[in-house]
Amino acid sequence: MDIDRYERLWIVLSAAVLLALMLVLAYSIWGLDIRLIGDAGQVDPATVTQRPPFDQPGVYEEGPGKYRVVMVARAWSFQPAEVRIPAGADVTFQVTSLDVIHGFRVPYTTINQMLVPGQVSEIQYRFTEPGEHVLLCHEYCGVGHHIMEGRIIVEPAATAGR
Amino acid sequence: MNLQPPPVAEPGTGPVPGLEEIYRADSLHIRIMIYTSFVLLAIGGFFGTLQALDKFQVDLYRFLPGNLQLYYTGLTAHGVVLALLFTGTFIIGFLSLALVHGLRRPLADRGLAWATVAVALTGALALLITIFRNQATVLFTFYAPLQAHPGFYAGLVLVALATWMAALNGWVTWRAWKRDHPNERTPLMAFAALATWAMWFLASLGLAVALLVYLLPWSMGQQAQVNPLLTRALFWFTGHPLVYFWLLPAYVSWYTMLPAQVGGRLFSESLSRLVFLLFVVLATPTGLHHMYTDPGVAHGYKVLHGVMTYAVIFPSLVTAFTVVASVEEGARRRGGRGYIMWLLALPWLSNPSVAGQLLGMLIFATGGITGLINSSLNMNLIVHNTLWVVGHLHTQVAGAVTLTFMAISYWLVPLLSGRQLWGRRWAVLQVWSWFFGTAIMARGMHWMGLASTPRRTFLTHAPYADLFGEWYWGGALTAAGGVILLLSGGLFLLVMARTALGARRTEPMAVPEAQPLHHPVIIPRWLDRISPWFALGLALAAAAWVPSLWRMAVHYPQVTGFQLW
């Protein structure tokens, strides 16, 4: 196989670009320790609301500056529909769907997950500034998909824990 | 061992006499597929414009009758009709002709070819009927446990089956050719078409299992429950390489036809073959990058699929060199000079078929870059399930693929129908307006996506839509682009209709076929075989998918179905 000299140069450059991208990927995984959501357990959506933790959705303080938010999604709402957490806290959202596949997205943040019936999604985030955020479903889930929303209210750290 | 090249005409000698005789046997069934794809383009495109207007919070649905008022029904129609049916029918027709011309012989099995038409049309009708009766408002991804009418899944099975039948016919035709030409290497155009079918057959196995083993029996009540994560993963097994199934026929044209259309020659046949073969190997172990944000899928397999997705840029970068170098050679033969100015020697304003494909490549380059962003682990968290992804998809499918298919149609329809192209200047206007329409719409969608606008959402009636000021101007661009695309698509259909019903042409035509630049053409034998590469692709796909799928199938919960529309 004869390869033109410019073509050979281009192939080398292409391979170098590919290698550089792979290195960036490796750095993001091992250097920045970015981990995608993995396996946080399975549940039976038919009975999941009868047992902890999904029998009592809400906000739980687990330690100083550590909160767990237990939520369930169903067509077409999140429960609880409004969540209050203090600024600067490490928050773990623990969410599952009771019916079809939903989405879990807070605009302008990296909170961006799928909710699959039978699976638990665990999402970590820290809101640094007080303010009000929309929580919205970003996967089609039936005719009411576009009205499926919630609110996350980030309070100044001093008033936390009410 | 190197094989003898097939007898070919020298560049510039014009069509080989008798080619139209060879096409004649298959002309009608190919034409039916191509014309059907145009009707489907009209149906699907109409809803696309309504959706684009919705991003600017303009709701035109309320003026429509019956089920057409339903946003998500129209959205399902848009996706199914364009992503699966328009592309599928056009590709069946186009690849059939590429094989007929490449091998210089009619398809081996005429009955199979007509059966392909019948199965494809039956499947398309089943899909259209169930969708517009509002029995299958599940979008083109049909994620369980949203449960559609069995006719919807049966329609999908038939459309997939039709692609397999067309692939089988291509393979049988090649076998017959090989018997008659045992010592010749397969001509590039036919080889590229066969590699495309091989890639698609491997990729479509996931969809086949999802439909036949799970979704169809479940929708018919034979299984009470369904495994939502497993069927979603099986969808993406096929769903990502589906993009390459749209793209590779465009590559067939860019590599093996376009250079001849600009008076150039193919820069490197060896690398052209390698690119198609790399797609056979690399296309399928990629789909988990659509599920980066899914629970219950292991981090390590997501990373593996991300790496494989990055690897696919390699054949695309090679394409950027080989195709552009081939076009440049043509431009220089047309009198082009300089490092950059040779571009002006190309027929941007006089040949709609050439201009459309070049413009499609320009858009394709932008989509390649956004695709890298989508498949990176961390940036995906910003853009996943936003309109950004829709913008990316439209640069690739509406931009690169559909614009190339339109450009191909400007010679394909005159060739098959025996008519003269009507309105060449209108056709030039059409490809340029489609280019700008896609670019403007995609710009708006990317903008909105970075501002977190969710995809596949009826924004006009979303209570939160007014909270985000940034969505307004992105929506304006999306809507403007959508309207331009509607007008441009209408112009395309007008040109096609007036051509098909217009004046007969007098001069003979043939499929444009690029000749090699370098002589003698020396191709190693391993670049003239598909099956070893197919086996490698199968092994990679199995390694990348089976452990995840097995875990899902054995350990993950089943749930009941819902009809929430």
Interface residues (C-beta under 8 A of the other chain):
Chain A: M1 D2 I3 D4 Y6 E7 W10 I11 S14 A15 V17 L18 L21 M22 V24 L25 S28 I29 L32 I34 R35 L36 I37 G38 D39 A40 Q42 V43 D44 P45 A46 A75 D99 V100 I101 G103 R105 P107 Y108 T110 N112 Q113 M114 L115 V116 P117 G118 Q119 V120 S121 E122 V134 L136 C137 H138 E139 Y140 C141 G142 V143 G144 H145 H146 I147 E149
Chain B: L70 Y72 L75 T137 L139 Y143 P145 L146 N227 P228 L229 R232 F267 S268 S270 L271 M291 Y292 T293 D294 P295 G296 V297 A298 H299 K302 V303 G306 V307 Y310 A311 I313 F314 L317 V318 F321 T322 A325 L372 S376 L377 N378 L381 I382 H384 N385 T386 A451 S452 P454 R455 R456 T457 F458 L459 H461 A462 P463 Y464 L467 F468 H518 I522 I523 P524 L527 H555 Y556 P557 Q558 V559 T560 F562 L564 W565
